[in-house]
Amino acid sequence: MAVLKICHYGDPVLNKVAHEVTEVDDDTRLLLDDMIETMRYAEGIGLAGPQVGLSRRIVVVELDGQVFKLINPVIVKESGKAKDNEGCLSVPDINGDVERSVFVTLEYLDENGEKQVIEAQDLLARCFQHEIDHLNGILFISKLGRASKFLLKKKLATLKAQTLSELATA
């Protein structure tokens, strides 16, 4: 297993809709394991393919000792709304309150390519929604209120400039 590089705000891959995974094979399983190792190393609780520079609809989440490996996840049902504080490994040192559904039902493929359904609530539901947003090119900061966005404007501009500079020299 390997620790992968996490892409930061300003990297174009984070704004693109990720491609569906058409074949679940050993490479896919290795990628899932590498993403879990990367997420743990970065002390996160969720990670999506685009966050490690791969336009693939793959998500890993680890919460309360449970590890979830989701391929091509889709929210098929959601209910309730609640605001809570979120952060993101791709937007370091920035957080804010985001409204999300309290309950979600997902359909996805597991690491063996088998279709699965899972129901989640509260923090797990929030994590799934946050990571699926990544697959759709959406960052949590786009869901912040106007005042929060205004207060973070300078910090985000600095982070974006830093990322673009790193990309230009890579």
BALOBA-773006 format. One record per residue: residue in one letter; x, y, z of N, C-alpha, C in turn. Coordinates in Angstrom, 1 decimal, m for minus. Each point is the difference from the previous one (the first is absolute). Layout:
BEGIN
residuo  nc1  nc2  nc3  cac1  cac2  cac3  cc1  cc2  cc3
A  X  Y  Z  X  Y  Z  X  Y  Z
...
END
This chain:
BEGIN
residuo  nc1  nc2  nc3  cac1  cac2  cac3  cc1  cc2  cc3
M  0.8  m1.2  0.0  m0.8  1.2  0.0  0.9  1.2  0.0
A  m0.6  1.1  m0.5  0.8  1.3  m0.1  m0.9  1.2  0.5
V  0.7  1.0  0.4  m0.7  1.3  0.4  0.1  0.8  m1.3
L  m1.2  0.4  m0.5  m0.1  0.8  m1.2  0.0  1.5  0.3
K  0.3  0.8  m1.0  0.0  1.5  0.2  m1.4  0.5  0.0
I  m0.4  0.8  0.9  m1.3  0.6  0.1  0.0  1.3  m0.8
C  m1.0  0.1  m0.9  m0.1  1.3  m0.8  m0.7  1.0  0.8
H  0.4  1.3  m0.1  m0.5  1.1  0.8  m0.8  0.9  m0.9
Y  m0.8  0.8  0.7  m0.9  1.0  m0.6  0.9  0.8  m1.1
G  m0.6  0.1  m1.2  0.7  0.6  m1.1  0.4  m1.0  m1.1
D  0.1  m1.2  0.4  0.3  m1.1  m0.9  m1.2  m0.3  m0.9
P  0.1  0.1  m1.3  m1.2  m0.1  m0.8  m0.7  m1.4  0.1
V  0.7  m1.0  0.4  m0.7  m1.3  0.1  m1.1  0.0  1.1
L  0.1  0.9  0.9  m1.0  0.1  1.1  m1.4  0.6  m0.5
N  0.1  0.6  m1.2  m1.2  0.7  m0.5  m0.7  m0.8  m1.1
K  0.5  m1.2  m0.3  m0.5  m0.8  m1.1  m0.9  m1.1  0.5
V  m1.0  m0.4  m0.8  m0.8  m1.2  0.4  0.9  m1.2  m0.3
A  0.1  m0.9  0.9  0.9  m1.2  m0.1  m0.7  m1.0  m0.9
H  0.8  m0.9  m0.6  m0.5  m1.0  m0.9  m0.4  m1.2  0.8
E  m1.1  m0.7  m0.5  m0.4  m1.3  0.6  1.0  m1.0  m0.2
V  0.1  m0.9  1.0  0.9  m1.1  m0.1  m0.7  m1.1  m0.7
T  0.5  m0.5  m1.1  m0.6  m1.0  m0.8  0.4  m1.4  0.3
E  1.1  m0.2  0.7  0.5  m1.3  0.3  0.6  0.1  1.4
V  m0.5  m0.9  0.9  0.6  m0.1  1.3  1.0  m1.2  0.0
D  1.3  0.4  0.0  1.1  m1.0  m0.1  1.0  0.2  1.1
D  1.1  m0.7  m0.1  1.0  0.1  1.0  0.6  1.4  0.1
D  0.1  0.7  m1.1  0.5  1.4  0.1  m0.9  0.9  0.8
T  m1.3  m0.3  m0.2  m1.0  0.8  0.7  0.1  m0.3  1.5
R  0.1  m1.3  0.4  0.1  m0.3  1.4  1.3  0.5  0.6
L  1.1  0.0  m0.8  1.2  0.6  0.5  m0.1  1.5  0.3
L  m0.7  0.7  m1.0  m0.3  1.4  0.2  m0.8  0.3  1.2
L  m1.0  m0.8  0.2  m0.8  0.2  1.3  0.8  m0.1  1.2
D  0.9  m1.0  0.0  0.9  m0.2  1.2  1.0  1.2  0.1
D  0.5  0.4  m1.1  0.9  1.2  0.1  m0.7  1.2  0.5
M  m1.3  0.2  m0.5  m0.8  1.1  0.5  m0.2  0.0  1.5
I  m0.3  m1.2  0.5  m0.2  m0.2  1.5  1.3  0.4  0.7
E  1.1  m0.5  m0.5  1.3  0.3  0.7  0.2  1.5  m0.1
T  m0.3  0.7  m1.1  0.2  1.4  m0.2  m0.9  0.8  1.0
M  m1.2  m0.4  0.0  m1.0  0.6  0.9  0.4  m0.1  1.5
R  0.5  m1.1  0.4  0.4  m0.2  1.4  1.3  0.8  0.2
Y  0.9  0.0  m0.9  1.3  0.8  0.2  m0.3  1.5  0.1
A  m1.0  0.5  m0.7  m0.4  1.4  0.0  m1.0  0.3  1.2
E  m0.4  m1.1  0.7  m0.9  0.2  1.1  m1.4  0.5  m0.4
G  m0.4  m0.6  m1.1  m1.4  0.4  m0.5  m0.9  m1.2  0.3
I  m1.3  0.2  m0.3  m1.0  m1.0  0.1  m0.6  m0.4  m1.3
G  0.4  0.7  m1.1  m0.6  m0.3  m1.3  1.0  0.5  m1.1
L  m0.1  m0.7  m1.1  0.9  0.4  m1.2  m0.7  m0.5  m1.3
A  0.0  0.8  m1.0  m0.5  m0.3  m1.3  1.1  0.0  m1.1
G  m0.3  m0.8  m1.0  1.0  m0.1  m1.1  0.6  1.3  m0.5
P  m0.8  1.0  m0.3  0.5  1.3  m0.4  1.0  0.6  0.9
Q  m0.2  m0.2  1.3  0.9  0.5  1.0  1.5  m0.5  m0.1
V  0.1  m1.1  m0.6  1.4  m0.6  m0.2  0.3  0.1  m1.5
G  m0.7  0.9  m0.7  0.4  0.3  m1.4  m0.6  m1.0  m1.0
L  m0.9  m0.9  0.4  m0.6  m1.0  m0.9  m1.5  0.3  m0.3
S  m0.3  0.2  m1.2  m1.4  0.3  m0.4  m0.8  m1.3  0.0
R  m0.1  m0.6  1.1  m0.7  m1.3  0.2  m1.0  0.1  1.1
R  m1.2  m0.6  m0.2  m1.1  0.1  1.0  0.3  m1.1  1.1
I  0.9  0.3  0.8  0.4  m0.9  1.1  0.1  0.9  1.3
V  m0.5  m0.6  1.1  0.0  0.7  1.3  0.3  m1.0  1.1
V  0.8  0.5  1.0  0.3  m0.8  1.2  m0.4  0.9  1.2
V  m0.6  m0.6  1.0  m0.4  0.6  1.2  0.4  m0.9  1.2
E  0.5  0.6  1.1  0.2  m0.8  1.2  m0.6  0.7  1.1
L  m0.9  m0.6  0.7  m0.7  0.7  1.1  m0.3  m1.1  1.1
D  0.3  0.3  1.2  m0.4  m0.9  1.1  0.5  m1.4  m0.2
G  1.2  m0.1  m0.5  0.6  m1.3  m0.2  m0.5  m0.8  m1.3
Q  m0.9  0.6  m0.7  m0.5  m0.6  m1.2  0.6  0.6  m1.2
V  0.4  m0.8  m1.0  0.6  0.5  m1.2  m1.0  m0.3  m1.2
F  m0.3  1.0  m0.8  m0.9  m0.1  m1.1  0.8  0.3  m1.3
K  m0.1  m0.9  m0.9  0.6  0.1  m1.4  m1.1  0.0  m1.0
L  m0.2  1.2  m0.6  m1.2  0.2  m0.9  0.5  0.3  m1.4
I  m0.6  m0.8  m0.9  0.3  0.3  m1.4  m1.3  0.4  m0.7
N  0.1  1.1  m0.8  m1.2  0.5  m0.7  m1.2  0.3  1.0
P  0.3  0.6  1.1  m1.1  0.2  1.0  m1.0  1.0  m0.6
V  m1.3  m0.3  0.3  m1.1  0.9  m0.4  m1.0  0.1  1.2
I  m0.4  1.3  0.3  m1.0  0.2  1.1  m1.3  m0.3  m0.7
V  m0.8  m0.9  0.6  m1.3  m0.3  m0.6  m1.1  0.5  0.8
K  0.3  0.3  1.3  m1.1  0.5  0.9  0.7  0.9  1.0
E  m0.6  1.1  0.4  0.5  0.8  1.1  m1.2  0.8  0.7
S  0.3  0.3  1.2  m1.1  0.7  0.8  0.7  0.7  1.2
G  m0.8  1.0  0.5  0.4  0.8  1.1  1.1  1.0  m0.5
K  0.2  1.0  0.8  1.1  1.0  m0.3  0.6  0.4  1.3
A  1.3  0.2  0.0  0.7  0.5  1.2  1.3  0.7  m0.5
K  0.4  1.1  0.7  1.2  0.6  m0.2  1.0  m0.4  1.0
D  1.3  m0.2  m0.5  1.0  m0.4  0.9  1.4  0.4  m0.7
N  1.0  0.1  0.9  1.3  0.4  m0.5  0.7  m1.1  m0.8
E  0.6  0.4  m1.1  0.8  m0.9  m0.8  1.3  0.6  m0.4
G  0.9  m0.9  m0.2  1.3  0.4  m0.5  0.3  m1.0  m1.2
C  1.2  0.1  m0.6  0.4  m0.8  m1.1  1.5  m0.1  m0.2
L  0.5  m1.2  m0.2  1.4  m0.2  m0.3  0.5  0.8  m1.2
S  m0.9  0.3  m0.9  0.4  0.7  m1.2  m0.1  1.5  0.2
V  m0.5  0.5  1.1  m0.2  1.4  0.3  0.6  0.1  1.5
P  1.3  m0.1  0.2  0.5  m0.1  1.3  m0.2  1.3  0.8
D  m0.2  m0.2  1.3  m0.1  1.1  1.0  m1.2  0.9  m0.3
I  m1.0  m0.5  m0.7  m1.2  0.8  m0.2  m1.2  m0.9  0.3
N  m1.0  0.6  0.8  m1.2  m0.8  0.2  m1.1  1.0  0.1
G  m1.2  m0.6  0.0  m1.2  0.8  0.0  m1.3  m0.8  0.1
D  m1.1  0.6  0.4  m1.3  m0.7  0.1  m0.6  m0.2  m1.3
V  m0.4  m1.3  m0.2  m0.6  m0.4  m1.3  m1.3  m0.7  0.4
E  m1.1  0.3  m0.8  m1.2  m0.7  0.2  0.0  m1.3  m0.9
R  m0.4  m1.1  0.6  m0.1  m1.2  m0.7  m1.2  m0.9  0.5
S  m0.3  m1.0  m0.7  m1.0  m0.9  0.4  0.5  m0.8  1.2
V  m1.0  m0.3  0.9  0.4  m0.8  1.2  0.0  m1.5  m0.2
F  m0.9  m0.4  m0.9  m0.1  m1.4  m0.4  0.2  m0.2  m1.5
V  0.8  m1.0  m0.4  0.2  m0.3  m1.4  0.0  m1.5  m0.2
T  m0.4  m0.4  m1.2  0.1  m1.4  m0.4  0.8  0.1  m1.3
L  1.1  m0.9  m0.1  0.9  0.0  m1.1  m0.1  m1.4  m0.7
E  0.2  0.1  m1.3  0.3  m1.3  m0.7  1.4  0.2  m0.5
Y  0.8  m1.1  0.0  1.3  0.0  m0.5  0.5  m1.4  m0.3
L  1.2  m0.1  m0.6  0.7  m1.3  m0.2  1.0  m0.1  1.1
D  0.1  m1.2  0.6  1.1  m0.3  1.0  1.3  m0.3  m0.8
E  1.0  m0.4  0.8  1.3  m0.2  m0.6  0.0  m1.3  m0.8
N  m1.0  m0.8  0.0  m0.2  m1.2  m0.8  m0.9  0.2  m1.2
G  m0.4  1.3  m0.2  m0.9  0.3  m1.1  m1.5  m0.3  0.2
E  m0.3  m0.4  1.3  m1.4  m0.4  0.3  m0.8  1.3  0.4
K  m1.2  0.1  m0.5  m0.9  1.1  0.4  m0.4  m0.1  1.4
Q  0.1  1.1  0.7  m0.4  0.1  1.4  m0.9  1.2  0.3
V  m0.7  0.0  1.1  m0.8  1.1  0.4  0.3  0.2  1.5
I  0.2  1.3  0.4  0.3  0.3  1.4  m0.8  1.2  0.4
E  m0.5  0.0  1.2  m0.7  1.1  0.6  0.9  0.7  1.0
A  0.0  1.3  0.0  0.9  0.7  1.0  m0.7  1.2  0.5
Q  0.4  0.4  1.2  m0.5  1.2  0.6  1.1  0.8  0.7
D  m0.3  1.2  0.3  0.8  0.9  0.8  1.4  0.1  m0.7
L  1.1  m0.2  0.8  1.3  0.3  m0.5  0.4  m0.9  m1.2
L  m0.4  m1.3  0.0  0.3  m0.9  m1.1  m0.7  0.5  m1.3
A  m1.3  0.4  0.2  m0.7  0.5  m1.2  0.7  1.3  m0.5
R  0.4  0.8  0.9  0.7  1.3  m0.4  1.3  m0.4  m0.8
C  0.8  m0.9  0.5  1.2  m0.4  m0.6  m0.3  m0.6  m1.4
F  m1.0  m0.8  m0.2  m0.3  m0.5  m1.3  m0.4  1.1  m0.9
Q  m0.8  0.9  0.4  m0.4  1.1  m0.8  1.2  0.9  m0.4
H  0.9  0.3  0.9  1.2  0.8  m0.2  0.8  m0.7  m1.1
E  0.3  m1.3  0.1  0.8  m0.7  m0.9  m0.6  m0.1  m1.4
I  m1.3  m0.3  0.0  m0.7  0.0  m1.3  0.0  1.3  m0.7
D  m0.1  1.1  0.8  0.2  1.3  m0.6  1.3  0.1  m0.8
H  1.1  m0.5  0.6  1.3  0.0  m0.6  m0.1  m0.7  m1.4
L  m0.7  m1.1  m0.1  m0.2  m0.7  m1.2  m0.7  0.8  m1.1
N  m0.7  1.0  0.5  m0.8  0.9  m0.9  0.7  1.3  m0.2
G  1.2  0.1  0.4  0.8  1.3  m0.2  m0.4  1.1  1.0
I  m0.6  m0.3  1.1  m0.6  1.0  1.0  0.8  m0.1  1.2
L  0.5  1.1  0.5  0.7  0.2  1.3  m0.9  0.5  1.0
F  0.2  m0.3  1.3  m0.9  0.4  1.0  0.0  1.5  0.1
I  1.0  0.7  m0.3  0.0  1.5  0.1  m1.0  0.6  m0.9
S  m0.4  m0.6  m1.1  m1.0  0.5  m0.8  m1.4  0.0  0.6
K  m0.1  m0.7  1.1  m1.3  m0.1  0.7  m0.1  0.8  1.2
L  1.1  0.8  0.3  0.0  0.9  1.1  m0.9  1.2  m0.2
G  m0.4  0.7  1.0  m0.8  1.2  m0.1  0.8  1.1  m0.5
R  m0.6  1.1  m0.5  0.6  1.1  m0.6  1.1  0.7  0.9
A  m0.4  0.1  1.3  0.9  0.7  1.0  1.3  m0.9  0.2
S  m0.2  m1.3  0.1  1.1  m0.9  0.2  1.0  0.1  m1.2
K  m0.6  0.0  m1.2  0.8  0.0  m1.2  0.8  1.3  m0.1
F  m0.7  1.1  0.4  0.7  1.3  0.0  1.2  0.0  1.0
L  m0.2  m0.6  1.2  1.0  0.0  1.0  1.2  m0.9  m0.4
L  m0.3  m1.0  m0.8  1.1  m0.9  m0.5  0.6  0.3  m1.3
K  m0.5  1.1  m0.6  0.5  0.3  m1.4  1.5  0.2  m0.1
K  0.6  0.7  0.9  1.5  0.2  m0.1  0.7  m1.3  0.3
K  m0.4  m0.8  0.9  0.7  m1.2  0.4  m0.1  m1.0  m1.2
L  m1.2  m0.1  m0.7  m0.2  m0.8  m1.1  0.9  0.4  m1.2
A  0.0  1.3  m0.2  0.9  0.5  m1.1  1.4  m0.3  0.2
T  0.5  0.0  1.2  1.4  m0.3  0.3  0.2  m1.5  m0.2
L  m0.9  m0.8  0.4  0.1  m1.5  m0.2  0.0  m0.3  m1.4
K  m0.9  0.6  m0.8  m0.1  m0.3  m1.4  1.3  0.4  m0.7
A  0.5  1.2  0.3  1.3  0.5  m0.6  1.1  m1.0  0.3
Q  0.1  m0.4  1.2  1.0  m1.0  0.4  m0.1  m1.3  m0.8
T  m1.2  m0.5  m0.1  m0.2  m1.2  m0.8  0.3  0.1  m1.4
L  m0.4  1.1  m0.6  0.3  0.2  m1.5  1.5  0.2  m0.2
S  0.7  0.6  1.0  1.4  0.2  m0.1  0.7  m1.4  0.0
E  m0.4  m0.8  1.0  0.5  m1.4  0.1  m0.3  m0.8  m1.3
L  m1.1  0.1  m0.6  m0.4  m0.7  m1.2  0.9  0.4  m1.2
A  0.3  1.3  0.0  0.8  0.6  m1.1  1.4  m0.5  0.0
T  0.5  m0.3  1.2  1.4  m0.4  0.2  0.2  m1.5  0.0
A  m1.2  m0.7  0.0  0.1  m1.5  0.1  0.3  m0.6  m1.4
END
